[in-house]
């Protein structure tokens, strides 16, 4: 690979990392709003199916990006992005804590009470999300590369979906459990939110498989990569 190609690959890697971090941090900031995605009028455990937090919308993007980075740049680069995401979450937590601590002026459009209502619980959400995110992302990467080795780089759809399904169940179960434990969500909604959140992520994982195939195809064509060949940025 030429120096020009390596520089282009590095820029794309940085862009994917930026999208990953943005999706992760934003999902932690907007989680308190819930909506009803209603393709089916079904109730499960007392909750309507797909009655879920808006924070779940950008979160599956992180798994698509780590799968793409794993496929093209390798396991180490995918793990690097995950670690950077942890620091970004910690930094956002520090900013929210500082902003919540300083008193609002009498003429401030957003007063202390409103700010705390919207962002106060974000500190708990970031903390809870970090615990699950760290484990779920590393589980996703480990399972992805297990299937990649087992299939010798073939059957991309299999490792993309199997790794995401398992890691997303771990993530959904733990985050809903922690939010209920912190009193942000009532325990009566636990089962319904768990099933709705997991099924939604399974559907998204299935839908993003063509996008992963497209991304891998474009990378291999642009950088002349063979099946199972990674881009070495060093």
Beta strands, then each sheet from edge to edge (+ up, - down):
strand 1: 34-36
strand 2: 43-44
strand 3: 47-48
strand 4: 51-53
sheet 1: 1+ 4-
sheet 2: 2+ 3-
end
